[in-house]
Amino acid sequence: MTNPLLSPWTGPYGLPPFAEVRAEQFPAAFAAAMRDHLAEIEALAASSEAPTFANTIAAFDRAGRLLERVSSLFYNLASSETSPALQAVQRDMAPLLAAHDSRVFTHAALFARIDALHEQRDHIGLDPEQRRVLERFHLDFVRAGAKLAPPEQARHAAIMERLAELTTRFGQNVLADESEFRLVLEDEADLAGLPSFVRDAARQAARERGIAEGAVITLSRSHIVPFLTFSERRDLREAAWRAWTSRGEHDGASDNRGVAAEILQLRLEQARLHGYPRAPARRQRRHRAVGLALLRREGAPGALRPR
């Protein structure tokens, strides 16, 4: 059967055929797209022509369009209309996509071409936009480990894969806590201060959860923010606020405290591989104290993708 993710998209404005897309189609589509991207990278790196902005930087920017197309659709669905099946694919694909990025951004022959252009950037007639693009791409490669020795490159790649796994788990844990919480507003006293648009949304949320009477506030940002803004009930605002600020911070399957600690430790190791010194002890203690809050505020960061 033809995979609609790999076929031309002929919908209005080039939109994908959403009705035909299934979660189980994404692994094969990602695998094919990564193969195509690596083939483009190999051909670019093997060019016998001297590197120029056009045949190296612009060509690199054009590469991987199929992967970009599949990824854009996948992460759009995962963030707006996710499901257990999509989340399972996201967990499986996160380290594979991180490993792919590491292979691309530590490709020695490709980086040699980009590095040569970077060394000559003052003398090859680049306009300001071209120079900026070259400098940003060069920095992407360096931060991905292109200048590290092979053992350090391997460790850096392993860190990136593990971070992709952990940050994906972090985001899904936050989403699980958000999905499970419901603050039921039973009567007019509970609705005090809420404008009509907040009341309507809360009643709709109640109906969607099988609650015929009353209204429900969830931890969806479109619910919680207006509720905290307008509600006159201090006790209910406190209950909602505590639930919002403690997402992923409870015992159980969605506990993010250990996940956050490992993320921060790996990021510290990643910084050391790049030659950045250890932070002062006082700053480290503060980082540990606020680490979970920062990660939660970031909205469950995804894998650190250089591009």
Order of alpha helices (4+ residues) and beta strands (2+ residues): alpha-alpha-alpha-alpha-alpha-alpha-alpha-beta-alpha-beta-alpha-alpha-alpha-alpha
